[in-house]
């Protein structure tokens, strides 16, 4: 099942206070970036994020779910209506992740 564009638009609106948010469509789903780093994505109309230490601290009871078969588990963001929390969450995750590797041309 693919994710709806309306769900992406809602999540994008909720993340609008966070810096440098972008997304990329990928096989019917959406990869979410913050500060140029992949922090998670929208899979089957679920907002899932990488399970960093900060994400686990901010969402200690969040269930781990698979975005798709064969993938690593990610954390389900259940409090998507809390814009302040969403902004803090994605910024915390982005700050914990390493800088993306530069691609060779």
Secondary structure, 3 states (H helix, E strand, C coil): CCCCHHHHHHHHHHCCCCCCEEEEEECCEEEEEECCEEEEEEECCEEEECCCHHHHHHCCCCCEEECCCCCCEEEECCCCCCHHHHHHHHHHHHHHCCCCCCCCC
